[in-house]
Amino acid sequence: MKISQYTYRRGCGASIIAFLLTALPNPAFAHFLWAQIVSGENPKPTLKITFAEQPGEKTLANLMPRLKPTRFHYAGKTDPLPSRTTEGALLADLPAKTTIAGTEQIWGVLDRREQKRGVFLLHYHARAAATNESAQKPSGLAVEALATQSGNRVTVEIRQDDWTVPNVPVTLHTNGTILAATTDLAGKATFTLPQTARGVCGIRAEITDNTPGKHDGKDYELVRHYTTLTFPLNSTTEVAQQTVRQIVRGRGGVRTGSQCHAVGIVSVVAFDRSCASPATGGTAPAN
């Protein structure tokens, strides 16, 4: 696997400041493209697409008209898929036995100079895995997150055009808990899941590309890519936690297994965005 020098070619030096999420009473709200593979009305799986803050949330009614994914990646193909609107989401039927699929949408050019973020093209990428194992497999998106679960730990790898990308802020959503980290030089970030982790896990990452251009007649200074991934957590997370408790009880000296079980620090990463990688699109609220 190639390790990208993308960030370093632009002379970036990422500065990372971590805070406890609970210390921020009003974190910035933003919406992202999410995809999830769900059981359809027929034996075929269905790709459910939303534009929301977190996976599983409905798209706001005023944003539904803007939810128009342009390309779908599934079963080794990149083709359009007929989609239909339901309450707060778009639905697209996938071929039988599809376990990994993705979609993308260029949102447009946004002017965020008042926020000192410049004028940028906003590009969303969303992929969904039907099984825990398929979350490790690429789906053909230009920017995508891959995830591997081992017990109560999830390792996320961020790729762009088959290059792993370092210094990328990554957020993990699980059952109401939000964790944040930054990819290392190998383009990977590892999270320790809390004991409450179960069900669908959501991953989100941002890459900023400082390459200027023009879209729909509008000039932009850079591109911001937001990529997301959803996949089901393995039940081995719970099994691993039970094993830790049993070992601790057997050794004594610690009253509960949770005292030696690393839950992970819930944090928000403040990132020098001039060091990020490509991002496209551009009219998402607060993005």
C-alpha positions, 0 to 999 in steps of 0.5 A: 500500500502506498503512503501518501506524501500529499500533505507534506508536498504542500509544506503543511504542519498539522497542529493538533489540540484535543479537548474533552467533547463534553467541555464543548457545550455547543459544538459546530453542527454540520451535515454529511452524506451517509450511506447504509445498506439495509434490508429492502422490501424484496430479497435485494439489499437497499442502499439508504442515503441521507444527509445528516449530522450522524448516521441513522438520522433523517435528512431535513425536509429543506435539504431533501431536494439537494440530495442528489448523488451522482454516481454509485459504486457497487459490485465492481461497477460505477453506474447510476442507480434508480432511486426513490424518495422516502421520509428523510432519505433516498433509497436505491436497490442493489444487486443481490448479495451486495455487501459493499457500496458507495455513492458521491455527490459534488455539492458545489462551491461555498464561500466561507471566507468569513470563517477564514476557510476560504472559497472551496468546492465541497465533495461528499463520498459515502460508503456502506458495508453490510458486514463487519468484514466488508468494511475492510474492502475498498469500494472504488470511491476516490476518497474512502475510509476502510475499517477493521475491528479487532475485539474492542478496537477499530482501526480506520485507514483513509485512502485517496486514489489508493494512497493512504493519507496521514494527518487526517481528522477522523470521527467515529460515531457509535450508539450516541458516543463520538470519538475523534482521532488523527491518522498517523504516518501510515494513514491509520487511526485506532479507536478503543470502543466504549462498553456501550458500543453496539449496532451500526458504527459510523466513520467520518473523515475530511481531506483538504486539497489546496488545488484551485479550480472552477466548478459551474462557472465559479472559481474556488481556492481549494477542495474539501472532501468529506468521506463517511463509512457505516458498518455493523460492529461485531458482537465480539466487542462485548465478548472481549469486555467480558473476558477482561472482567473475568481476567481482572476478577481472577487476579484481584486487586481491582474491583471491576474490569472497567477500571482496567478497560481502556474506553478511550478519550472522547475528544475533538481535534482542532486541525490546521486545515491548510494541511488537509487533503482534497474536498469537493462540493459546497453548500452543506450547512455549516460545512 
